[in-house]
Amino acid sequence: MKIACSPTASQTIQFAASELETYLTKMLPSTSGLTFQLAASSQEPLDGFSVKIGPDGGEISGVNDRSVLLGVYDYLHHLGCRFLGPGKDCEVVPTISMQSIPADYTKRASFRHRGVCIEGADSRENILAFIDWLPKLGYNSFFFQFKVPFAFLARWYQHQGNPYLQPKPYSVEDAQKDTADLEGELKKRGLLLHKAGHGWTGEVLGYETVSWDQERSPLTPEKQAMTAEIAGRRELWQGSPANTNLCFHNGDSIDIFADLVVQYAKSNPAVDYLHVWLADEYNNVCECCGCRQTTPSDQYVSLLNEIDRRLTAEKLSTRIVFLLYQELLWPPTKEKLENPDRFVLMFAPISRTFEASYDLSGPEVPIPAFERNHIVLPTNLQENLAFLRGWQQLFHGDSFVYDYPLGRAHYGDFGYVHIARVISSDIKQLHKMGLDGYISCQELRVVFPNALPNYVMGYTLFDESADPQALIQEYFSAAYGERADQVLSYLNELSTLSSCDYLNGKGARTDPAIAERMEQISRLCQSASLDVPKDGSPLFWEILQYHREYILALSRAMGALAGGDAQQAAAGWYEMRDLICKNEQKYQPYLDVYRILEVTRKYTGFPLSEE
C-alpha cells in the first residue's frame, strides 16, 4: 500500500496517512497494490472533505488539514470501524474484503464549533485518549480550562474523594509539562485549542489560579481594594480567588486584567480561542457606589473593549470568547462591543433542566429584572432562551452554546439513552437559535454504561441531519452484538425511570414518585439477563455488568432519600461510594468516581456526616 501526500504536508496530514495505513492493514487481508492520495485544497475554517476511492485506491481531500484527518476517519467508519469510546479498547475494527474499498461521497460540517471542555478528574492517559477520540467522531475542538488544567489532573493523581487509593504528588509544574505534551497531540490532529476561562480574577489579585481551591495567603491592601465589596467587606469570596469577583469601578482592576490577557495572548500564539470570564460564583458582585451605577454586563463589555484595544495595538488577532453565565446572562443596558469580529459569544445555560430539550415552540418570556446579588438562575428552557435573545439583539457575531449534559445531568440518567436523545434534539435546534455550534463542558471518563451520548453528539454536530435512532442502533449493534435490542430496551427503561433533575438537586428531596421509580429500577436491574453473548464487545458487556451493581446501590440510596429515610439514604450512599472507590482502578477510564461523589454530595442532598 502506498499513501502519497505532499513533501511539505503538515503533521496533521502525515498523521492522517499513518492512521489510514494502520487501520486498513488491520482490516484487509492484503493491501498490496492500493494507492491513496491525501491532500488539503485550502485552509477554510468550516470542515469538509471528499472521499473518492476505487478498487485500487483513490483520494481523500479536505478543505483544510484537519478535514483530511476527519475524512480518513469517516471513510474508516464507512468501512465498518466503530469508535465507541476513548482508547483502543473501545474500538471495533472489522475484517473486510477488497470489494468493500470503493466509496464516493462528499461531506460538509453543519457547525463551526464542535468540541469538548475538560472537567472531572483525569490522568494524562485519559486526556490523550479523549483527544485521540475526538476527530474520529467529527469533533474539531478541545478546551483546557484555566491557563493550566492543574485542577483536573491533580484530582486524579491525588485521588481526591477515594479513601482506598494512596495520593501521589502532583504539582503545577507537572501539569504544565503534561499540558504542553497534550497540546502537541491536539495540534498534531489539527484540533482547535480553547484555553483559560476561569482564573483571571484570581490572577488580577496576585494569585496563581489553577483551581477553585481556597487560598491561605492574605490579600495585600492594594489587592483588597480591587475585590468586590459585598455587605461592606472586601475579601476573597469563601477563600477562593477563582470565585472572587472584582470591583471594576477601580481602574486598576481593569488595567491589570487587560494587561494579563494581552501578555498571555502574546506568549501563547497556539491558542485559537482565548476565554475571558469573570468569577465562577454568583450573587457576589461588587456593591460599591460606583459599581451600583451600572450592571456587571456593562462593566464586562467595557473590559472586553479595553482588551480588544490593547490586542489591536499589539497587532494580535487572538479570538476572545465571552461568556453569558450567571449575572452575565443579563444583557448590558448601555455598552456594546466595538469590534465584534474579535469576539465569540458563548451561551452557558448551566442551570437548565435536562429532562427535556430546548423548547422553541412556546411563547417568548421576558427577562426578569436584575437584582444585584439576589438573582435566581433560570431552570426553565424558555427563560434561558430569553437571555440569549437579549444578547443577540446587541451582538450578531460568531457564537456557540456551552452546555452541560455530561457534566452533571448524565449521572441522573442511569441508561444514557435519554441524555443522548436530548443532546441530539438540542443540536438540531442550534441554527434556529442563531448559534454555530456546541462545546460540551463534561467529564472525560463518561463510558458508564457506555459512551453513546458523546457518540451521538459528535456525529450530529458534524451532520445535524443525523438520525439519532440510527446512531443508537449502530452503536448498540457494535457494542452488544446480537443482543443489542435487548440491552437497548433495558437501558432505555432505566433512562425512563431515572431523573436527571432529581439527582442534580432540582425539586423536593422527599418525593414518593421518585422513591417508587427507584424501587422499579432495583427490580429491573435484578431481573435483567446480562450474560455475555458470543459476539459484541467483551469490554462493553463487562462494563454493563459492573454498571448494574452501581445502579443497584445508587437507586437504593436515592430511593431512601426520596422516601424520607435519612439514615438509610446516608448508609446507601456510603455503600455506593465503597463499591466504586474499591473498583476505581479496574474501571478507571469509564467512570469518574471523584465527580459522581462530588455531584451527589453537593446537589442530590444525601445527609452525610463530615469526614
FIGUPA-462835 format. One record per residue: x, y, z of N, C-alpha, C, O in turn. Coordinates in pm, whole numbers, plus 50000, padded with zeros to 5 digits. Layout:
N
XYZXYZXYZXYZ...
END
This chain:
611
500844988150000500005000050000500885012550000501885013250070500475022149919501195034749912500215046049945499135046849887500605054850038499805066450072500645078750043501645081150110500235086449944501005097949899500415110849953499205112549960501305119849990500905133450025502075142549992503185137749966501855155449991502875164949953504105163650042503975161050162505295165549986506515165250069506495175650180507185174050281505715186050161505625196550263504325195450345503925205050411503695183850338502425181950408502605184250559503645181150616501575189650621501605192350764501655179350843501405168550790501975180750971501985168851056500595162851068500465150751091499545170951052498185165651059497905156350942497325145650960498315160350822498095151750705499005139450712498585128550673500195141050760501075129550777500495119750880500585107650862499915125250986499275116751086498065109651025497835097851052497295116750942496145110650875496595098950787495935088550783497735100450718498265089650635498635077650720498355066150684499265080250833499655069450923498435062050978498435049750987497395069451013496175063251065495475054750957495025043650986495395059950836494765052350728495515039150705494895028650689496825039950702497625027850680497435017850795497275005850772497465022750919497355013951035496035006351034496014994151054494925013451012493625006851019493384997650900492884986550916493725002250780493494993750662494334981050669493904970550622495524981850725496364969950740495704959850832495804947750810495014964850937494284955851027493044949950960492674938550988492414957550872491104953850819491164944850696490274936550676492204946350615492274939350487493224927450493494234928050563492914916650421493844905350417495164909050351496204903550385495114918450256496324923350191496054937350139494974940150088497044946050151496904959650099497784961849978497984973149935498304951049922499194952049807498474958249689497354954349656499114968149624498564974349505497664986249531497254993049436497334989049658496485000449689497305013349696498385013649754496775023849635497425037049638496415047649678495325048349622496785055749775495895066449823496635079749817497855080449836495875090349791496395103949790495625111949895494395111749897496355118849982495735127650082496175141850055497365144550037495215150950053495565164950023494535174450079493345171250088495005186350117494115197250158494065207450047495115211949998492865211250005492705220349891492905234949931493255243249847492675237950059492805251850107492895251250258493255240950315492585262350324492545262450471491265269350518491315278550601490135264850465488855270550506488555267050651488975256450698487845275650723487555272850864486485262250887486545254950986485485261250796484405251550816484795238350751485015237750630484885227850831485395215050783484535208850674483305210050674485205202050583484535194450477485555185650408486745188950405485115174550353486045165350286485335157650176484105156950170486145151950089485655143949978486415130649978487635130449991485675119749963486245106249957485915100349821484755098249787486955097849742486765092049609487725080249595488885081949556487235068549626488055056349631487505045949534486305042949536488385040549451488015029649361488605016449408489105015649521488565006049325489064992749364490554992749399490994984249477491325001949343492765002149366493215013749454494415016149468492265020749513492605032249596491975044849542491025044249465492515056349582491935069049537492375080349626493475080149681491495090449641491885102749710490915106149822489695104549809491475110949931490695117250038491235131550050492385133550087490395141150020490825155150023489945163050120488795159550144490515173650175489775181950269489955196550241490875200550169489075204750297489175219150277490225225350368490575237050353490735217550464491865221650547492545208850595492035197950571493675210250663494425198350703493625189450797493625177150781492945195550894492145187550988491075179550916490785168150952490485185550813489415178850740489905166250669489135156850649491175166050632491725153850572491695142550674491305131350642492095145550798492035135450904490605131350932490315119450950489685141150937488275137850958487765128950845486995119650868488205131750722487805123550608488315109350619487595099950584489535107650666490095094250684489265086450785488905074950760488965092550897488175085551000486755082650952486185072250983486185092050876484835089650825484825078150725483895070150722485865077350644485985066250549486125052950624485515042950584486905052750731487035040650811485705036850875485355025050885484955047050918483595044450970482715038650860481935029450885482835044050740482095038850624482415024150601481545016450560483655020050626484085006150606483704997050722483924984950715483135002750829482674994450940483374996351072482984990051170484395004851079485045007751207484045015151298483295023751253484075011651425483225018451522484095022851638484715014751707484135036051659484945042051764484015044951882483485055951894483835035051968482755035152068483105042652195482225045052278484365046252213484775053452332486235057152323486915052952229486755064952419488175068352417489035055852439488715047552524490115054552365491035043452384490815032252283489705029952236491905025452252491845014552154490935003252198490354996352115490815001152330489964990252380488494992252343487724982652342488125004452314486715007452283486435007252132485335010552090487415003452052487225003351908486824989551857487244979251910485994989551755485644977451682486174979051541485704987551466487144970851503487794971651373487524958551299488114948351333486644958751198486264946251131487284941751028488134949450985487184929350990487914924050874487014925450752485864921250755487544931250645486744933650526487474928150403488654924750409486744927250292487334922650166487684934750079487254945950106488464932349976488844943049883487634948849812487664960449770486574941149800485364945949732484684957349811483884964849756485014958549941484404969050023485074982650009484534992750054486244982949945487074995149941486415007049871486505018149923485755005449756485265017249683484265025649762483425020449835484375038749747483455048249810483565061549736484645065249689482455068549727482445081349656481405090449722480205088949698481865099749804480935108749870481665121249919482895121449930480885131549948481405144149999480575148250120479365146350122481235153950222480515158550341481025172350383482195175750362480145180150441480475193450491479915194750632478775190850657480695200050724480255201250863479065210750875479005220950806478145207250963476985215850987477315227851073476675238351062478335226451161478635237051257480135239851262480955230951240480465252251292481855256351306482465250851434483575245551432481745252051545482285248451676481745234851719480535232951732482665225151740482255211451774483315205851869484315200051826483065207551999484135203852090483695199652228482505198852259484705196952310484525192352448485485200152536486605203152497485015203452657485825210352757486085200952875485185193852919487305200852924487705191853031486995194953162486815206653198486585184453231486035185253367486425172553441487045163553384486055171753568486235159553644487665157353692488395166953718488055144553702489385140453747489995131753639489425121353603491155135753586491675129353466493175126953475493925135353525493595115353427495015112653412495485117853276494665121253190496805118453258497345121953127496785112753020496395117152911496745099753052496285089752955494805091652921494405089752806493985095453021492575098152994492425109452893491645108452798493165120252915493045131952829493535128752687492885132452589494665121852678495195118452546494235109252472494005111152352493675099352541492725090352475491515097952424490985095052317491065107952502489895115752461490225124552341489445125552247491405131052346491825139352232491925130852106491515135051998492475118852119492605109752005491235105651951491075103451831490255104552040488905100052001488125111051929487335108051840488345123651966487525134651915487405134951763486275134951713488495135351686488325136251540487715123751478487185124251367487775112451548487175100151496485655101251489485005094151412485095110351570483645112651569483265125651499482075128951491484245133051448483955145351376484085158151455483795168851402484525157351581484755169551659485975177051604486795171251532486075189851638487235197551590487905205951697488825213551665487465205051826487975214151929488135207152062487435197352092489055212252143489185207852282489565220052365490315228652321489035220452487489155232152574489795227952707489225219852781490975233552735491615232152866491205244052951491585255352920490445241853058490075252853146491275257353229492195249653255491245269953270492355276753336493535277653238493535271353132494545285453276495735286053192496465272653192497075268753092496375265653303496915252053316495825243653383495335247553489495415232253324494315224353381494755215753500494445203853508495495222253592496025215153707494935208453789495095197153834493815215453811492765210453900492305196553860492115187853945492115194353733491535181953685492535170353692492165159053724493785173253662494835163253672495145160053818495295148353854495235170253902495555168154043494475159854113494785151654199493225161954076492155154154138492395139154121492155131254212492885135454000493145121153980494405116654052494355107054129495515123354029496775118554086496785119154238497465111254303496035128454294495915129154440494755120754492494525119954613494025114454399492915105354431491925111654529491525105654629491545123954496490615131054583489275123754587488715120254483488775121554707487475115054725487535100054738486535093854773488685093954709488785079354717489695075454832490915076754820489135070754944489965067455061490775054655044491615051555129490535047254936491215034454918492445035354828493145025354808492715047154773493895048854689494865058654755494445068554815496135055754743497165064054804497445076254716497795074554599497315088354770497595100254688499045100454640499955095854709499225105854521500555107454463500845122354450499935130254426502105126254465502425140554449502205144854304502555137754210501615156654288501395162154154501395177254167500585182954240502285183754095502495198154109501985205853988501665200053884501925218954002501575227453890502605225753778502255226053660503865224053816504905221853715504665208853638504885208253517504215198453709503865185953641502735188453540502775183553428501745196153583500605199053496501045207053374500545204753264501955216553393502435224553280503135215753177502925217353056503955206553224504655197553132503655188453060503735186652938502725182653136501745173753075500875181252974500545175952868500505193553009499665201452920500375204452789499765203852682501655207752797502425210552675502435198252584502265199452463502635186452643502635174152564501255171552503501145167752386500215173652582498845171052534498445180952426497765177352330498855193552442498555203352338499275199852208498755202352099500465193952219501155189352100500375178352029500305178051906499795169252106498975158652046497715164351983497265159751878497155174552047495965181151994496285187851861495535186451764497395195151855497765202251733498155192351622497945195151504498725180951660499065170751560497815166451483497895162851366496685166751550495415162851488494685174751427493585173151374495295186551435494685198451376493505203751454492745211851401493335199451579492195203851658492405218051708493535222251735491305225251721491345239051769491495239151920490825231651991492365247851969492675248452111491975260252177492195271852141491105257052274490485267052360491185266552495491505255752545491425278352555492105278352686491595289452776490925298852733491935287852905491725297553013490265297553059489755287153099489575309053053488225309953110488305313453257488405325253292488265303353343488385305553487489795309953523490765306453455489885317653630491195320753686491665335053672492555339353746491075342653579491575356353556491435365153679492355372753711490315364253749490115373253864491145370453972491665379654035491445357553993492475354254091493845359254050494625363654135494145358553919495435363553870495535378753892496605383753927494455385753871494455400253894494815403154040495505412954070494355394654130494585396754273495935391254319496245391454438496745386454223498095382454255498305367954287499375364054334497285359554262497405345354292497565337254164496935340054063498425327154169498485317554060497225308954070497125300554160496285310953981494965304953996494765293753894494485296253777494925281653942494815269953854493765260153907493705248653862492945264754001491875256454056490915265554131491085277754135489905259454190488945266854272489315266354421488525270354506490505261454451490885259254591490945272354669491095283154612490815270954800490945282554887492415286554898493315278354882492625299254925493965304954931494255309255075493455316155138495415305055126495775308655263496485322055273496415328755376497165326155166497895338855170496925350555172495995350855092497115360155262496175371355271496345380955153497405381755091495285388155125495345398755025496175410455076496125413755195496935416554987497595429055024496535440155025495505438654959496775451155097495785462055097495465467154956494325470454927496495467654870496265472354732495335462854658494415467354588495565449754672494725440054603493335439054668492355436754598493265440754796491975440254864491025450854809489825448554798491585462554774490765473454720490185469954583489245476454538490745459554517490245455454385489155444854395488495441954294488935438954511487915428654524486525434954535486385446554574485525427154501484155431854511483805434854657484145427354748483125445954675482615449254808481235442754826480305445654750481115434254925479855427054950479535428255098480335424355183478355433455128477935435755267478985443855344479235441555462479585453455272480545462455336481945456855351482795463355410482205444855299483515438555315484145435755179483455432455082485455437155173486215433555054487175422355093488095424455172486955410455038487765398855072487575388054967486705389154881488385377654975488205366154886486855359554916486495357555032486135356354811484825350154828485025335654872485515327254796484635332854997484775319455055486195314155039486415302155026487155323455039488565319755036489115316054900490295312754889488305316454795488735311754663488955323354566488005330354533490195325454520490435336154422489645334154293489175343854234489495321554247488775318954122487295322554132486655325454032486775322454255485355325454276485105339854319483975343654348486175347854324486055361554374485895371354259486695371554166484845379354266484655389854166485465402354202485935403854315485615411054104486415423154120485545435554126484375435454086486125446054175485495459354170485995466154043487135470554037485135467053943485555473053816485385488253816485715494953718484885493753927484935508253943486365512553974486735524153954487155503154022488575505454047489325503453916489415492253866489865514153861490515513353731491705503853728492055498653622492335501553843493475492353847493035478053811493785470653747491835474253850491325460853817491255458953666491655448553614490755469053597490625468153451492005468053386492255460253295492875476653432494205477753373494995464753389495575459853292495005459153508495765446853532495125435253457495835427253396493805434253459493085423453390493435423853241493845413653185493265435353178493525436453034494965433153001495245426652900495895437853085497305435153058497615420153070498395414852990497015413453167497225398953182496775391453057497465382453009495615395153004495095388552885496015390752766496335381252694496435403052746497295406252631498635398952642499115393252544499235399152760500525392352777500385377352754501275371152696499295371652798499085357252776498895354352627499445344652575498135362652560497915360852416499235361852339499475354152246500085371252377501385372852310502255360452331502985356352240502195354752449503065343452484502515330052438503235319952441501265329652396500625316852362499915317852227498695317052221500675319552120500035321251987499325308751937498525309551844499595297051998498935284751954497485283852000496735275251954497085292752093495695292552142494795298452034494965309951994493825290551989492915295251884491785303751940491345313351877491315300252060490225307752124490595309652271490745300052346490735322252310491095325552448489835330152521489215340052482489465322952625488245325952700488555335852812489475333852890487775346452818487915356652922486615357153001485605362352955486665351453121485495350453208485755357753340486895361253371484685359853415484805365553549484735354153652485055342753619484345357153774484375347153882483375335953857482345337853792483685324253911482825312553894481895310754014481805299854071481225321254051480175320954153479195332054119479475340454033478055332154184477095342854157476535348354288476725342654395475835359554274475355367254390476525371554478476435371654601477635375254412478795380354485479495391354405480725392654410478705399454331479305410554256479395422954343478755423854448480185432454299480505444054382479285452754408478475455354319479165457354533478055465754575478485480154605477715487854662479705483854567480155497454596479305507554519478615503954423479355520054559478515530354496478805531554347477885533354267480085530554309480425531754168479885520354084479335522653977480045508054133479565496454057478045496254049477485491253951477375501454151475915501454151475335510754043474155509854011476155519653989475665528853886475535522153750475005528153656476005509853739475945502653611475585488053639475115484853748475815479253543475505464953561476775456853540477695461553474476835444653594478005436253570478275434053421479435433753380477225432553341477435430153197477975442453127478805441153037477535454353166478095466553108479575467753144480395471553060479915464653268481315465053309482135454553233483275457153195481555442953213482225432053140482515436152996483615434052946481535442152930481735446452791482775457552785483585457752692482775466652881483815477052884485205470852898486145475152832485315460752983486585453752999487005446952869488165447852828486055440152802486355433452675486795443552569487705440652491486175455052565486585465352469488005470152496488775472452403488355471652623489715475752658490735465052616491805468252565490395452452639491265441352597491445441752445492555439952395490355443952373490425444552227491335455852180492145453952089491205467552241492045478952201493525475652220494355479152136493845469052328495255465852356495765454652265496915454952221494915444952236495315434352142495535440252003496475436451933494685449451963494815455951833496115463951825496815463751724496425470851934497665478651937498895469651924499915473851870498785457451974499885447851965499845439751835500675430951813498845442851748498675435751620498445420751642498955412351567497675417551745497325403651775495905400851728494995408751753495725389551659494405385951604493675375851692492705369651647494105374151814493525364351906492015365751914491495376751934491305354451898489855354551916489535353352065490085344752133488645361852113488265362052254486835356652268485915361252201486675346852356485345341352384484815347752511485455347352616483625353852501482995359652619481775351452658481185344552575481395352452784480535342652848479215348452896479195358652966478105342052857476775345152910476475334853018476135323352989476625339053146476665329553257476365336953385476955347453411475455331553466475135337453595474725352153577473845354853495475325361853648474935375853631475075380553487474345389453442476015374553413476275378953277475245373753178475345376553058474265366253225473125362853138472325375453105471765376652996472265384853199471515397353176472295406053077473455409253103471705409952966472425417952866472795431752922472145436753014473845437852867474195451452909473095461252868472335458652776473025472252937471995482352908472535493952825471755501052761473865496052826474445507452755475595503552663475685508552551476465494952708477695492052636477475481952523476595473352530478305483152418478325473552307479775470452271480665478752292480005458752217481345455152173481705463352050480975463451951482845470352056483235479551950483795472151828483715477351717484365460351848484965452551739484425438351745485135429251789483175436151703482545423051721483285411551653483155400051695484065414551548484785403751480485845397251569486255385951544486275404251671487255398751764486635387751852487335378751899485325388651873484715381251982483815369751935483295369651824483675360052026482755348852006481875348052130482375347252243480575348152109479615347152219479455332552260479275323852175479525329952391479335316452443478195316552543478305322452651477105309952508475905309352590475995297052680476085285852630475975299052813476205288152907475025286753003475055292253114473975279452963472785278053048472975267153154472305256853149473865269453249474275258953342473135254053432473185242753479472135262253455471085258453548469885251853480468895248753547469955249653350468805244253275468475230053319469295223153380467275225853287466865211953305467315203653186467395208653074467595190853211467865181453102466795170653095466995160253033465675173253159464535164153141463965165453001463305156252951464205176752937463725179152801464745187452725465675192852784464555188452594465455196052509465025210652504463995214352560465835219152437465475233052416464075233852357463715226052269463295243252406461915244752360461775258052287461765268652350461655257352155461495269452075460045271852036459735281551967459155263052081457765263852035456895272752121455905278252073457255274352246456415281952336456535296952317457375301552240455715304552385455785319152374457055324452439457555318852536457575335452383458755341652442458395347552577457315353152596459315346352670459095351852804460055363452825461125363752764459685372952911460585384552934461745380753024461675371253102462825388353011463965386653101463585392753236463125404153241463765385253346463415391053476464325402753511465435403953460463835411353597464635422953640465905418153711465885408353785466995425253686468255421753751468265427353893468075439353912468475418853992468575423054131469965419554182470285407754202470765429454202472165427354239472275418454363471725421354470473005407354345473265397454450472025390654505472035385254616470965391154426469745383554460469155377054335467935375354325470005373354240469475367054119469105352554147469655346154236468175347454069467805333354070468065328053930467495332953833468925317953917469285312853785468105305453724467385298353794467895307053595466735300953530466905285953508467955281453462465875278453541465835264053511465035261653385465395253353301463935269053372463055267753256463795270953127464555280653120463585262753024464295264452899463915277352828464765283752765462655281352837462235293852774462905305852840463275315452772463055305352972463725316353041465185317352998465695328352975465855305852987467245305952941467355312052802468265320052775466445308452713466505313552576466205328452571466675335352480465435333552666465145347952670466435355952689466625366352626467325351152774468615358052795469445357852667470045367952631469475346452600470235345552476469705355452374470495362552310468395356152357467805365452259468145379952296468375388252208468185382852425468525396452467469925400352422470125411452373470885391452439472245394252394472335394852242473085402952186471585386152175471655385752028471115398451964471415401151848470325406152036469895419051983471055429051980471005439051907472105426352058473245435552069474485430251998475365438051962474565417151978475765411151920475345401351811474525392451835475885403051692475485394951577476645386751521476605382351406477675384751603478845377651554478805362751580477745357051606479975356651574480145342251592479675338151731479815345851827479105326051743478575321951873478375306951878478235300351776478355301752000478035287652022477485285852162477585294852246476895274252188476405271052322477465262752394478155254452335477585265352522478475257852611477565250852710477075257052804477335237952688476295231252764476855219852847478025216252835475995214252935476465205853044475745192253055475565187553167475335185852947474615173252962475455162353026474925153553094476775162853005477665152453057478575158053167479615152353197478155169153226478895174953337478295170953471479025168253566476955170453478476265165953600475015157953566474735147753628474265162853468472945157153441472985142253408472075134853444474045137953339474095124053293474105114053407473665102653389474605117953525474575108653637473155105353679472895094853738472235114353649470825111753682470105103653578468985099253601470735101353463470155092753358470905079453362471995078253307470325069653427471025057153453471285048953327472155040253326470535051453220470705043653098471435050752986471825044352888471625063952998472315072252898471565073452765472045080352675470425067152752469685068052626468935081352620468925088052516468315085152730467575097852734468495109652707468175118152624469635110252776470515121852761471075122452620471305133352568471305110852557471775110852418470735116852325471075124252233469485113752349468405119152264468225134152288467965141552193468355138652412468265153052440469395160452368469175171052310470605154852374471745160952305471455162352155471665172952097470965151652094470655151951952469625162851921469795170651828468555163252000467505173151977468015187351997467665196251920468845189452100469415202752124470235207452004470095218751958471095198651955471975202351844471165205851720471515215251649470105198551695469295200951575468585214451579468075219051477468555220851696467885233751708468865245551714468435257051724470155242751707471135253451727471035264351621471095276251654470885260651495470795270951391469565279751410469625291851387468455273751452467255281751480467485291251596466845301751604468385287651685468715296051800469765306551765470125314751849470265306151641471265315851599472665312551648473495321551662472935299651673474225295351725474925286151625474275278451555476245287251620477025279751521477875268951587479055267351554477275261651680478005250351737477775248451884476895254451945478615239751941478355234152073479675229352131480405221852066479975233652253481075227652328480495222052457479795228952531480785209352482480255202352598481235203352714482355198452704480815209552824481615210152946481335197353023480245195653077482315188353029481975175053075483185167353128484335170753102482865156853203483875147153239484355139953113483625138853014485585135053118486125127353006485935112353028485965104552933485755108453152485535094253185484025091953192483455090553300483385091453075481925090253066481575078552974481025080452866481905066553020481635054452942480925044653035481345033253052479815049353096479195041553202477685043553201477195052853265476945035153132477285021653085478025021052952478565010652915478035032252879478735032652751478955047352716478635056152795479515049952599479795063752558478835068552450479195076852367477625063252451476625067052350476405082252342476355087452230476275089552454475985103952441477025111652361476665119752276478305109152385479345116052308479375111552163479705119352074479035098952139478975093452003477905100851923478145105451812476715101951981475625109251917475975123951901475695129951797476595129752002476955143851997477905146751881477675156051803478975138951870479975141451768479425140351627479605149351546478755129251599478235127151463477125137051429476985140951313476335141151527475255150651499475785164851482475235172551404476855168351555477455181551534478055182651395478025193351335478615171651344479135172451207478015172551105478105179451004476955164851130475825164151037474545165051118474085155151174473975177051122472795179151206471595171051162470625169751237471635165451040470525157150993470645142651039469775134551008471715139251111471925125351154470725120351234470205127451320470285108251204469135101951270469595096251404470415087051406469095101451516469575096451645469295081551666470105074451724468145077051619467835062851637468785054051557469185043451604469165058451438470115050751358471485050451427472145040051427471905061751485473175061951558473125052851680474095045851710471995052951750471845044351868471915029551827472595021651891471215026051721471225012151674472625008151630473084997151661473295016851558474655014051512475575011751631476375002351631475465020251731476315019251849476055006251924476994998951957474795003351951474464991552030474804978651956475204968752018474634978551825474994966551748476494963651760476894952151776477314974151753478764972151763479174968351904480074960151922478524974152004478924971652143478374958652198479054951752274477134955052160476444943952227476044932552134475454922752179476374933652007476174922551915474714918651898473844927251889474464905651893473134900551860472094903951967470894902851942472554907952084471594911552190471484926752208471104931652314471824933852102471784948552108470394953652144470254962652227469364948052081467994952852107467584950352251466904958652312467994939052306467664935852445468334945852540467704950652635469614948852515470324958352600469734972352584469594979652682469394975952462468794989152440467474990352515467195000752576466674979952513465394980152585465634981952735464944989752801466614974852788466954975652931467434989652968466944995353065468384995152893468935008252926467925019352900467915029352970467085017552799466055027552772465065028152888464605038952926464735016452945463825016353059464485022753181463825029953256465765020153201466485026853309466405042053292466185049353388466605046753168466535061153141465145066653172465025077353230464115059253134462735063753155462415065153302461695074353343462935055953383462605055853525463465065453607463045069653715464645068953559465545077453638465255092253612464385095653531465985100953681465685115353673466965123653679467655123853781467255130453569468405139653567468225150553672469165153953744467035156053681466805167253771466905163353917467515170553996466325151953955466325148454097467755146554148468095151854254468585139254075469945136954122470695150154132471605151554214470335159954049471035172854048470375183354137470615195354122469535178754229469035187554334467845196054296467455204854373467255193654179466085201454139464815194354189464635182454166463955201754257462735195954310462885191754455463995191554509461765188154517461755184154658462565171454678462565162554593463255170654790464065158854819463205146954862463545135454831462125149354932461175138754964460135138354852459365147754834460135127354778459305126354659458875111754642459655103654592457645108354683457185094354675457255088654533457525076754516457015096954432457065091954294458485087754256458675077354193459475095754296460875091954270461235079454349461925070654297460775078554472461055066654553460525054054486461205043754484459315054854430458735043354361459515040054235459725028254204459955050154163460755047654042462095041154076462575032654001462695045054187463955038754228463735024054263464595015654236462595020954322462275007054352462094999054224462534987654214461445005054125461284998253996462644995853929462854985553867463545005453944464885003753888465604992153954466254984153886465484991054086466114979854156465584966554104466354957154081464294965754087463704953154036464164950253894464444938853858464244960753812464674959053673466114953953668466414944653593467014959853748468404955553748468544941053794469334933453739467774937353895467864923753948467354913353850467824901953850466404917153766465814907453673466484907253537466244898053458467324917253506467934918053373468914906553351469704903153439468844900653232469764890053193470924896353115470744901353004472094896053176473254902653115474394892753090475564896253099474024880353058475044870553023475704874452892475024878752799477004872952885477774877552770477544868352650477734856152662477134873852535476954865652414478294862852346479344867052393478224855752233479454852252161480004864052081481204864552053479134873552043479614884951967479484897652050479174897052169479734909151987479754921652061481104923752126482024915852108481214934352202482464938052268482504932452410481674936352492483434923452442483534918352580483694929652682483174928752793484434940152644484634951352735483314957952771483054960552888482474960752671481224967652699480244958952777479424964152852480324945952759479494937052841479994936852985479194936453078481304937153004481834937553141481454950553210481064950453327481564961753138481164974553195479684974353232479284979553336478874968353146477424967953169477094960053296476194963953372477814949253320477564941253440477974948953566477264948653666479094955753561479514963853675478574975653695478254979353809478124981553586477174992553592475914988353666475354996353742475464975953646474264971353717474474971653869473584975753943475654967253916475934967654059475864981954112475314984654219476434991154034476445005254073475035010954079474685017954174474225007953978472865013253975472015007554088471195014554146472224994854119471504989054233471824996654361470924999954438473104999654384473495006754505472965021154504472435025854605473115028154392472695042154385471175043454393470665052454459470455034554327468985035554330468435032754470467445038754511469085023554544468645021154682468855033654767467995037354847470015040254749470295052354826469325063554790468805070454878469095065454661468195076254618466755073154655465985082254688466375060454651465025056754692464775059854838463705064654874465785057054922465635060155065465565075355086464775080055167466375082955012466345097555024464975102954984464385111155055464485098454868463185103154820462045098554910461005105054917462255087354979461235082355070461285088455208460445085255293462265097155233462345104055361463115096755469463075100955585463815085955436464595078355534466045083055530466865077455456466355093155608467675099355603468785089655642469845089455579468555081655744469585072455790469925062155682471105059455656468905056355620469135046355516469735052755390470525046455320469345065255362469895072255247471395074155262472155071555169471825078555380473255080455405473995067255397475065066455337473435056855459474085043655456474205038655312475215032855275473155040955232473195036655092474235044155011474895038354924474395057055041475415064754969476805059454999477625057854909477075056655126478395051355162478625037555101479745034155065477575029755090477695016655024478065018454877478925011454824477395027954811477705030854671479125036054657479855032054567479525045054747480875050454742481915039454756482905039254682481715030254850482695019654871482805010754747483905006554711481685008054683481694999654563482555005954454483434999454399482305018554424483005024554310484445028554345485315028454258484695031954472486065035354510486955022954508488095023654461486455011954559487254999654562487514994154423488494986954401486644997354329486794992354192487345002754095487405000353974487755014254147488115025054055489315021653967489305024753848490325015554023491495012453941491125003553822491625005653711490274993853845489904984553738489084991253629489254988353511488195000453669487285006753573487575021653557486675029353524488805025653581489155039853584488765047553458488255058753472488975042453336488655050653218487165052953195486795061153110486315045953267484895045653230483985053453324482925058253282484365054653451483545061953548484425071353628485425067153686484045084153632484765094253708484255093953852483265100453885484935086353937484505084354075484505097554152483575100354227485535105554133485585118554200484315126554172483705132054263483935127054045482875136154006481495131354051480685139554097481205118354040479885113754084479745115554235478655118654284480825113754309480755115954453480565130754484479795134254573481265139354412481105153754433479675158154402479075165754478479145153554290477795157654250476755152954350475875160554388476845140354393475835135354487475985141554624474995143154696477205145254663477395152554789476795166554781476085170954872477095173554672476805187854664475375190754622474795200754666474795182254538473495185554479472365176354520471245180954543472615163254529471505153854550470885155354687469675153554703471695158554785471125161254917471225149855015470455149455111472155140654995472325129955093472795135755226473695144155228472195131555338472575136855470473845129955521473765120455598474995134655477476265127955506476975134655622476865146755643477705126655695478505132055805479745138655750480225134955642480275148255822481515154755780482675144855798482765137955900483545144355698484675135055705485975142855711487055136855718
END
